[in-house]
């Protein structure tokens, strides 16, 4: 199995952080009443985490 380069590892780490920020923002949007935007943000976070899993597993 190949190891990822330093740049790729850094980008994946940033993507995970962005996914958590998207999920937290999505929950906040749902609480404020913007349900559709919040759900789309959470869906985007799930897709981002899925991409990280694909690249690392």
C-alpha positions in Angstrom: 0.0 0.0 0.0 1.3 3.4 -0.9 1.7 6.2 1.6 0.4 9.6 0.9 2.8 12.5 0.3 3.0 15.3 2.9 0.9 17.6 0.7 -1.8 15.1 0.2 -1.9 14.3 3.9 -2.2 18.0 4.7 -5.0 18.5 2.1 -7.0 15.5 3.5 -6.6 16.9 7.1 -7.9 20.2 6.0 -10.8 18.5 4.2 -11.7 16.7 7.4 -11.6 20.0 9.3 -13.8 21.6 6.6 -16.3 18.8 6.9 -16.6 19.3 10.6 -17.1 23.0 10.1 -19.7 22.3 7.4 -21.6 19.9 9.7 -21.6 22.3 12.6 -22.7 25.1 10.3 -25.4 22.9 8.9 -26.8 22.2 12.4 -26.7 25.9 13.2 -28.6 26.7 10.0 -31.2 24.1 10.8 -31.7 25.6 14.3 -32.1 29.1 12.7 -34.9 27.8 10.5 -33.0 27.4 7.1 -33.6 23.7 7.0 -32.8 23.1 3.3 -29.5 25.0 3.5 -28.5 23.2 6.7 -29.3 19.8 5.2 -27.3 20.6 2.1 -24.3 21.6 4.2 -24.5 18.4 6.2 -24.8 16.4 2.9 -21.6 18.2 1.7 -19.8 17.3 4.9 -20.8 13.6 4.4 -19.5 13.6 0.8 -16.2 15.3 1.9 -15.7 12.6 4.6 -16.5 9.9 2.1 -13.8 11.3 -0.2 -11.3 11.2 2.6 -12.2 7.6 3.4 -11.8 6.7 -0.3 -8.3 8.3 -0.5 -7.1 6.8 2.8 -8.6 3.3 2.9 
